[in-house]
Amino acid sequence: MYDEPVDLGFLRSSLPQRVQELATGRLRPRAWAEWLRERRLVSADRVGLAELREGREVCWPPDAAHEPLVTVRIATYQNPDVLMARALASALTQTYTNLEILVVGDAAGPETAKALDSIGDPRVRFVDLPVRTRYPERDRDRWLVAGSGPMNRAIADARGAWIAPCDDDDMMTPHHVESLLEAAVRQRAEFMHSRTRVELGTGAVLLGSPELRRGQVTHGAVFYSAGLRHLRYNPRSYLLNEPFDWNLWRRMQRAGVRIGYLDEVTYLYYPTGPTRTAMARAAGLA
């Protein structure tokens, strides 16, 4: 950890927004401590990134541009049927084949282990946490950070030069890894984001924007250098009313990570429950 001062410019620019959120109840009082803690990390992240680059443009590992190993990272919890039908099936049929398919269970149990053992593909590796990660009790808070425990473990264990996140109930398009890797190398990017097709049952909508914006990038529509593995998901991002994935992408952006965009659908997102209902209604598909 670097002992660096708070990024005061960012603190001042964010203060009116945070005061308004506190006044309207959107930001809970104890969130101030989390907000200030995160601000203190901004300068440290920038210093750490500069050290990792070692004077280069990017923090790529040495073999990142020449047929590198790519880790497809999947977190799961007692959802083997959907895991096998969607995330695993899409990972195994990628056009780019130099993959490590790393599945980390949040105490997923023996059924998941048995299902993965049946695949018989040496690229698949399963790690199961012995105890499920503890998450907030409130439903919305839990939704904002569920899965952060096994996802952080996967970041630490990934052997690839690049990391491709995928949720267990979503799918990557067949060219996901190939397209994003090619674009990252061509654009000299450390982090790539792309477009998502959101499957709503009654139809579909597309998400994606050249500007990295909340609500326009899904968890699996990104691809980034394993050189950024020191940046992890924050299991307390719910205190800031932020999903943990967006919180991480935003922090990468603030740290000065080189970001690229691919105007291509590389990910299929299958929302459920209230999220699916709200998105369908907003798209006029309800």
Secondary structure, DSSP 8 states (H G I E B T S, - for coil): -------HHHHHHHHHHHHHHHHTTSS-TTHHHHHHHHHHHHHHHHHHHHHHHTTSSS---TTTTSS--EEEEEEESS-HHHHIIIIIHHHHT-S---EEEEEEESS--HHHHHHHHTT--TTEEEEE-SS-----SSHHHHHHHTTHHHHHHHHHH--SSEEEEEETTSEE-TTHHHHHHHHHHHHT-SEEEEEEEEE-SS-EEEE--SS--TTS--TTSEEEEGGGTTS---TTGGGGT--HHHHHHHHHHHHT--EEEEEEEEEEE---HHHHHHHHHHTT--
